């Protein structure tokens, strides 16, 4: 199971951490380190994610989602979009990397969802560009309001693992 592999690979770290949301936590989910060091895990995640996406294009926010988005798009032979966290002051200055057709269905992929803020920002950018976005898939849902926030904005979140499942087995 994915949750067992996450624990085995040390993807769940315990200590004192500050999350992207600014919240404090006594555990940290290090997906980037886990799948960077385990191509097998990345392959397993892509298989699971592919079973939960339905759109003909996937998108994700840099940095954590990029390997998942690229690998999933490659496995499904579909195009992908990358959303920059911060807009550039040079070049095209576009926070969206990749073309979007008006009315095109795009699914979001994320490594870890906490409050849902990063995913919601990506959803809004894609919608402003003309895409239809109503589904997001994440590896780990930290169950800290992200699913609720996304649902309130017309996006269903499909986690592969909920953190309560991981922590329950860790105790």
N, C-alpha and C positions, 0 to 999 in steps of 0.2 A: 504494500500500500504506500501511497505517496507520503502520508504523514509519518510512517515508520522510516522511510528513506530520509526525510527532512531531519528527523532526530538523529539518525545514524550518521549523516553527513555533517552534523553540527550546524545546520541552517537555523536552528533556534538557539539563540545565545541568551544566557541569563546574566543579569547585572543591572546597572543603572544606565538608561539610554534616553536620549531626546529624539523623538520621531520627527519626520518631515512636517507633520502637523503642529509641532511645537510641544506636543504632549510628552510627559515623562512616562516611562515604562520600565518594568523590571525584566522584560525580555525583548529581544530584537529578532526579526525574521530576516535572515541574510540570504535571500534567494540568489542574488547575483553570484556570490561566492559558491553557493551550492551547485548551480548548474554550470558555472565556469569550470569547476573541478570534476564534474561528473557528466560526460556526454550521455551516459545511459539515463540519468535522471532527466536531462533536457529532452531526450527522445520520448520518455514516458510522459512527461508533461505535455509535449506537443500532441501525442496521441489522445490524451484526455481532453485537452483544449479543443482539438479538432472535432471531437464528438459533441462539443457544446456550442460551437459556432455554426451559423447558418448563412451568413452573408458571403458574397463573392469577393469581399475585400476585408482586411483586418487592419487595425491601427493600434498604436500604443505610444505612451509617453516615454521619452528618453529618461533615464538610462536603463532602469530595471526591466522594462518590458521589451526592449529592442531585441535581445536574443530570442525571446519567446515569439514575438511578432514575425521576425524574419524566418525562423525555423518553421513556424506554423504555415506561413504563406508558401514557403518552399514545399512543404509536405503536401499542401492542398493544391499547389500550382495556381495560386491566386495572387493578385497584387497586394501591396501593403502600403501603409502610411505611417510615418513617424511624426510625432508631435514634440516640438522643442519645449522644454520647460520655460526657457526665456527667449524672447525674440532676438534676432541678430541685428546689429547696427550696420552691418555690411552685407554685400551680396544682394540676394533677393529680399532679405529681411522678413521672409515668410516663416511663421512658426510651424507651418504644415509642410512636410516634405513628402511630395507625391501628389499626383493629380486626383481630383475629385470631380465626378460628374453629378450634375444636379439630380436629386432624387435617388442617388445611389445608396444602397444599404451597406453600412459598415459596422462591424462588430469591434468593440474595444477589447484588448487583452492587457492585463496588468499583472505584475508579480504579486504585490501585496496591497490590499485595500484596508485603510484604517478609517478615516473620516469620509473618504470618497471625493475629497476636494480635487485631487489631480485628475481623476477620471472625469469628474464633472466639467472641469476646465476643458479637457480634450473633447468631450461631447459637445460643449457649446461652440468651440472653434469649428468642429466638423459640421455642425448644424448651420452655423453662419456661412459656411462655404457651400451649403446646399445638400449635404448628405443627410440621410435618415439614419439615426443612431438610437436603438432602443434595447441593446443587449451588450453586457460586459461580462467577460470571463476573467477570473483571477485565480492564481494558485492558492493564496491564503487570504481569507477574510478575517481580519483581526476583530471583527464584530464590535466595532466602536462607532457605529452610526453610519458607516459608508453605504450599506445596503439600503437603509431607510432614505438617506439623502438622494441616492440615485433613483430609487423608486418614485420619490416625490417629483423627480424631473423626467419621468417617463422612461427610465432605464432599469431593466431587470439585471441583477447581478447573479452570476452563476459561479460560485467558488468551487474549486476542486477540494479544498480542505477548509474547515472552520477552525480557528485557533482553539476554541473550547475543546475540540476533539483531540488536539495535540497535547494541550496542557493537562487534560484529564488523564491521559496515558502516562504523562511524565511524573505525576504525583505519586 
